Amino acid sequence: MQLTGSEIVIECLKEQGVDTVFGYPGGTILNVYDALYKHSDEIHHILTSHEQGAAHAADGYARATGKVGVCMATSGPGATNLVTGIATAYMDSIPVVAITANVNLPALGKDSFQEVDIAGVVMPITKHSYIVKDVTKLAETLRKAFHIAQSGRPGPVLVDITKDVTANTCEFTPAVPEPVEKKAKYDEKDIEAAIELIEKAERPFLYVGGGIILSGASRELAEFVKKVDAPVCDTLLGKGAFNGRDEVYTGMIGMHGTKASNLGVSECDLLIALGARFSDRVVGNPKRFAEKAKVLHIDIDAAEINKNIRTDVSVVGDLKEILQILNQRLEAKQHPEWLARIAELKEKYPLVYDKSGLTCPYIIEEIDRLTEGKAIITTDVGQHQMWAAQYYRYTEPRTFLSSGGLGTMGYGLGACIGAKSGRPDKICINIAGDGCFRMNLNELATASRYNIPIIQVVINNHVLGMVRQWQTLFYGQRYSQTILQDKVDFCKVAEGLGCEAILVTKKEEVAPAIEKALSLGKPVVLNCIIDEDDKVFPMVSPGGPISEAFDAEDLAARE
């Protein structure tokens, strides 16, 4: 059948099972939006307040559902406003397809109005980027984009389409999406070597990253943990991959990881890294990371092997498949003395905070209690992000959504809207600091326009909390440009943007505010006022060994 390029875009989205698109229209992409209008009963479009919000929403949708997130924007500034969201998805391996339109083909390269080489701009932060100049290539390119975004290590793909291509016609033949295969790259010797290391280990420790979630391997992981009889720590993006309420779980590892995790990894004789990339925030000083341990690294991306930490044995392939093989071949191990040592560390070094007044950890614990640990939590970046990782006990995968690799302030609200759009059955709560919140708070208008019942919790300390913490500890308390004592009233802003707002200043106000927010069935903002000098502990000094994590008590002892 003969279709225009715009109609082909819509048909390809339908082929891929896309039910929701986030975007913002403009001149060059008008034809696509006109075609979308005719299919609004099949594909729901959410008009965000800003293109960056659309990219973050597509990202949050993808993380929460496991499907590909889709965002759209017009040429020039519309397309470039997607860049931060695309980079966020790239750093965290999230499957997103961004569709943009460009000027007409004859106008390319002539500095035409709103012309930008967006395919070139995003080349370093996508798995692939395309510019389509021939309508007969459009369907094939879109199908490739979805396949690439999901295959192997997932990630974003951008398809830029010249405006004349969206208007031109050609023959369109429907197709069934090509199966996404996680092709094995390992050989039998890798598996045998891994089994040998595990069988010889007396103090094994599992270090779990976001790759477990992306692979859908949480069940296999739970079985593997029992087979190996080992404690488990996770990365920021690994939250929910393993049950955070399990007795062998020790919490997060790294700069703001628990002492039990950091000291346990420093004492283990085998570190098993599953879908993790040994980032600087985890490793600290690489020369002193897990010094007593052999390292077994299992990951789908061969480029991650030996990139940051030298491994003794590596297996490259899909985690779900590899763990299934290991679970079949391994005999159950027992390490009672080692697990007793880990239990001792957990008891000796629990997470603690000042309970005399209103703090973020208390708020997070109340959210955990009232949602029974079953909500989807999104965050922005900073102290509140670390507290959300430390004090909410995640029991399921795809329930903690946060910008890990890029550390994008302003990520959480768009991501929360995307998550709730993809998982309307789940309670969705965004935790943000006041500095992050003001970056993209305009997306409250999106939530209220569509009555998306998300809860936005603002941890308001009137400072850029994490930066201030570093200034306090490492910069002689010189608070350069981190004090936000201005006249912004977030409750009035929220109400002005069509949301309910609740001010929280005392501990006893927290539970009633959360309960009310959960009951309203509309977007709600909780503006929670905490002290400007609250700090996230434990902490590892930048570049320091994780075995030297310190807390407030340690600081007081030094002084």
N, C-alpha and C positions, 0 to 999 in steps of 0.2 A: 504494500500500500504506500501511496505517496504521502509523506509527512514533511512539515517544516522542521527545521533544526530545533526550534523550541518544543514542538510536539515530541520530537525524538528524545529530548532531555527528560520530559515527563514520563514517556513510555519506559525509558531505561531505569528511572527511579522506581517505577512500579514493578518492573522485572526484578529489581534487587530487594523488593519487600520494604521499601522506604515508606513509612507512614507519617513521619514528621520531618519538617525542614525548618531551619532557623535562618532568618535573613533580613535583608533591607534592600528595597528596590532602588533603581536609578535608571538613567537614560539608556545605557547600552544593554541592560538586561531586561528592558521592558517587555520584549517579545516573550521571554521565558515566563515572566510573571503573568502575562496575558494568557499563556497556555495553562499555567498553574491554576488560574482563576476558574478555568473550565473543569478542573479535576479536584476542586476543593473538597469534594465529598470523599475522595480517596487519599489525598495527601494533605495533612494539616500543616499549614504554614504559621509559624509564630514570628510576628514582627517584633524584633528586639528594639531597644532604644538606641543601640549603637552596634556597628558591625563586630566590634570586639566581643560584645555580649553574645552575638550569634555564634561566633567561633567557640567561645567557652561553653555555650549551651549545647552545641553539637558534641563537644568533648565530654561534657557531663552525661549527656544521653548515651554516648558510646560506652563510657565506663560503667554506668548503672545497668545497662541492658546487655552488653556484649555484642551489640550490633554496630554497624557503621553509622556514625553521626554525619549529618549533611548540613552544610551552611552555604548560603549564597550571598553574593554582593555584586554591585556594579563595578565599573572600571575605575581606575585612578585611586582616589582616596578611599572609596568603598572597599576596593581590593586590599589596599595597604593596611586598612584598619583591621583586617583579618590576621595580619602577620603575627602579632603576639600570641593569638590563640592557636595558630598553626604551629608556631614554635613550641608552645606549651605541650601540645599533643605529640609533637615529634620527640621531645625529650623524654616523655613518659610512655612512648610506644602505644599511642591511642589511635584506633582506626577512624579517620575522619576524611570525608571527601568534600573539598571546597570547590564550588562552582562559581566562576566569575565570568563576566562578559567584558569584551574590549571594544575598541573603536573598529569601524569597518576596515576590512583588509587593505584597501587602497590608502587609508589614512595612517596605517602602522608605520612607525619610524619617522614620523613628521612632527613630533611634539604636538599632536592634536589635543583638543580639549579633553581633559581627564584620561589621557593615555599614559599608562605605565606598563613596563614589561614585568608584569606580576609573576609570570612563569620563571623569569630569570631571578627576580627578587627572592622567591621562596625556594630556589633550588637547593641551598644548603640545609633547609629545615623541612624538607619533605622527602618521602621515599621516591617520589617521581613528580614531575610537573609537566603539563602539556599546554600547548596552545593549538587550538583546532582552527584551521583556515580553510577546510574543505568539508562541506556538509556530509559527504559520503564517508568520511572518517569519524564522524561524531559518535555514533552508536558504539563502534568498536573501541574508541578511546574511553568512553564512559565505563564500559564493561571492564576494560583493563584497569581503570582507576579503582573500582570497587574490589577487584581481585587482588591488586597489589596492596591496597590498604589493609586487607585481612590476612594475607599470606605471610608465612614465616614470622619474623618479628613485626607486629603490626605498626602502623604509622599513617600519617596524613598524606594525601595526594591532592594536588590542585589541578583542575581542568579549566583553562581559560578559553573562551569561545568568542571569536570576532562577531560583531553584531550582525553582519550580513549573513554569516553562517546560521544564525538563529532564525533568519527569515527565509533562507533558501530551502528548496525542497529536494528530496531524493526518495528512492525506494527504501522502505524500512521493513525488515524482517524480524519478527519477535524471536527471542532466544531464551533458553533456560540458563541461568547463571552457572558458570563453570565452578565445579566443586573446589573449595579451598582446601588444599592439602598441606599439612605440616610435614614436609618431607624429611625423613631421617638422614642424617649426615654422618652418624657415628659408624664404627665397625665393631665387630664382636670383641676385639681386644680392649676397646674402651670400656665396655660393660664389664668384662672380666677383671680389668684393673680396678674399676670402681668397687666391685664386690670384694676384691682382695683387701682394699684399704678399709672398707667398712668392717670386715670380719676381724681384722687385726686391731682395730681401735678399741681402747679402753675408756676413753673420755671423748666420745663424739658430740658434736654440737651442730645443730641445723640453723643455717642463716637463710631466711626465706624472703624473697623479693616479689615484686609485682608480676614477674613471669609466671608464677603459679596461678595467679588470678587470670591472666591473659590466656593461659593454656586450658583453663577450666579443670585444674588438677587438684583441687582442694581435698576431694575424697581420697585420691591416691596419696596425697601428702599425709593425711591423717593415718592411713594404713602404714605408710613408710615410717612414720614417727614411732608407731608401736613396734614395728619390726626391728628398728635400730635401737629402740629404747634410749632415746636421747632428748635433751632439752631443746627448746625451739625459741629463737629470737626472730624478729622480723624488721624489715626496713619500713620507712614511712609508707611506701606504696604497697608493701606486703601486708598491710593491716587487713585482717579478715580472711586471709588465706588459710590461717590456722586459728582454731577457736581460742580467743583471748581469755577465756575462763578456764581453760585446761590447766591442770596442776603442773605440767612440764613446760608451760609457756612462761618465758622470763621477761617479756616486754621488748621494746624497741632497742636496737643496737645503735651506737654511734654518738655523735656530739651531744645529743640530749636523750640518749638511751639510758636504760636503767643500769645501776651498778651491777646487778646480778647478771645482766646480759654481757656487759663490757668486761667484767672480771671473769665470767665463765668462759667467754671466747678466748680470753688471754690465758686461761689455764687448760683449755682442751687440747687433745692430741690429734683430733681430726675435725676440721671445719668443712661441713658439707654446704656449699652455696648453691641454692636452687633458684634460678631465675632472678639473680641479683647481679649488680655490676660493680660492686666494690667502690662506690662513689666516695669522694673525699669526705663527705659528711659522715660516712660510716667508718671509714678506715682511720681517719686522723693521721697519725704518722705511719706511712706504709712500711717503714723499716722495722717498726715495732708492733705491727699488727699480727695477732695470733702467732707469736714467735715460736710457741712450743708445738704448733700444729702442722700436720700435712694438710693440703688443701685439695678438695675434690670440688670441681666447678661444673655444674650442669646448666646449659643455657642453649637457646635456639640460635643465638647469634655468635658465630665463630669469632667475630671481631672483638667480642668482650673477653675472650679467653686470653689470659696473660697481659691484658691491657693495663690494669692498675696493680694487680697482685699476681705474683708468679704462682702457678698451680702445679701440683704434683701429678694429678690425673684430671682430665677433662672429658666430658661427653657432650657433643654438640648435637642437639635435636630437640624435638618437642617434649616438654617435661611430662605431660600426661602419659605419653607412650613410654618414655624411659622409666618413669616411676612404676608403671604397670609391670615392666620387665623385671625391675629390681625387686618389686614385691613378690613376684612369682619365684624368683631364684634365691632370695635371701632366706636364711634360716633365722628365726627370731632370736635376737640377742638380749642379754640382760646386763645392766650396768647399775646395780643397786647402790654401790658406794659413790659413784659419780653423781647419780641423781640425788643422793642424800646431801652431797656437797653443794649442789645447785639449790636445793631446798634451804640449806643453811644460809647461802648468800641472799636468797629471796627474803628470808626472815630477818636477816641482819640489816639489809639495805632496802627497805620498802620505799615506795614513793611517798614523800611527805610534803605537806604545805601548811601554812599558817591558817588555822581554823578559827581564829578570833574574829575575823570580819569577812566581808564579801570578796571572794576571789574567783578567778576563772576555773581552777580545778574543782571548786565546790559546785559551780554552775554546771560543769561538764558531768560531774558525778550525779547531779540531780537529773540532768537530761538522760543519762544512762539508766538511772533507776526508773524514771517515768515512762521511758520508751522500751524498757526491758532489753536494752542493747540491740534492738531490731530496726532502728531508724537508719536511713542513709544520711551520713554526715558529710557535708562538703565544708571545705575551709578555704580561707585565703592564706596568706603567708606571714609567719612571724610567731610571736609567743603563743598566741591563741591556737595556732596550728599545732605546735608541739604539745600544748596541754590537751588538745583534742585527741592527739595520738597517744598520750600517756594515760589519760583518765577515763576515756570511753572504752569499754571492753567489747571489741568487735568480734562477733561470732560467725559472721557469714562474709563470703567474698562480695565484692562490688558494693560495699556499704560505706567505704571511706574514700572520698574523692578529693584529691588535693594536688596542687602543682608541686611536684617533687623536684624534677631536674631543673626547670627554669626558674622556679620560685616566683610565680607571677602574682603580684598584688592585684586585687580586683578580679581574680579568677572565680571565687566561690559562688557569688550570687547568680551569675549566668549558668554556671555548672549545676547549681541547685535547681534552677528552672528547667534545665535540660533533663536532669535526673527525674524530677517529678513528672515531666511530660512523658518520659519513657517508662516510668514505674509508678503510675498513679495509685497503686495499692500500698505504697510505702510512705511512711512519714519522712519528709525530707527537710533537713535543718542545715542552714549555713552558719558557720561560726566565723566571724570576722573581727579584726581589730578596727578601731575607728579610723586609722590611717588607710587601711585597705578598703574599708567600706566606702569611703568618700570617692574612691577612684571610679567605681562603676555602680554607685547607688541608684543611678538613673534606671537601672533594670527593675527597680521596684515598680516602675510604671508598667513594665511588661507583665509582671506578676499580677498586678491589679487589673490590667486591661482584660486578661484572660481568666481572672480569678483562679490563679494557680496557688493552692493553699500551702505555700512554703512558710517556714519560720526562719526569720533572719535574726540571729543573736549577735548584737554588737558588744564586744568586750571593750568598753570605752575607758581607757586610762588617760586620755588627752595627751598622749605621747606616741611616738613611733617606738613601741615597746621593745622589740628585739634589738633595734639599733641603739636605743638608750641603754639597754643592758650591756652591750659591748662597750659603749662609751663609759659606763660606770666602772666596768671591770678592767678595761684595757686602754682607755683614753683619758684617764685622770678626771673623770666626771665633767668633761667639756661637752655640754649638750648642744652641739652645733646643729641647728635646724631640725630638731626632733621633738620640740615642744609644740603641742597643738591646742593650746589654751585659747581657742577662738570662740566666737559666739554662735556656732552652728548648733541648732537644737535638732537632733536626729528624730525625735518623736514628731515634731512639727513637720519636718521634711517628709517623713514616712506618711503622715496623714495627708499632706499636700499631694503626695503621689498616689493616694487612694488606698493606703494600707492602714490596718489597725496598728496602734503603737502603745507600748507599755514601758514605763520607766521603772527600773529596778535599782535600788540603792542599798538594800539590806538583805542579809541571808534569808530572813523569814519571808521575803517577798518573792524569792526565786521559784519555789514549787508552785504557788498559786498562779504566777505569771506563765509558767510553762504549761500548766494544766489548762489555763484559759486559752492560750495560743493553740493547743492541740484540739480544743473543742470548737473553735470558731469556724473552721472550714473556709478560711480566707487567708491571704497573706498577712503576716503579723511581724512586726519588728519589736524585739526586746532590747532596749537600750540599757545595758548593765554597767554601772559605774564602779570601777575598781581603782585601787591605788596605783599611782604612776610608777612606783618603784618595785612592784611585784616582779619576781624573776623566775625564769624556767630553770629548774634543777632536776637531776644532775646536769653538769655541763663539762665538756672537754675543751680545753683551750685550743684555739685554731692551730693545727699542725702538731698538737700534742698526742701522745699515745692514749688510746681509749681506756687503758688500765689505770690511768690517772684522772678519771672522772671525779669531779668534786661537787659538793653541795654547799648550802648556806652554813651548815655546821663546820665543814672543813674550812671555809673561808674565815669564819670566826676564830677557829683554832690557829690559823696562820697569823691573823692579826694580833 
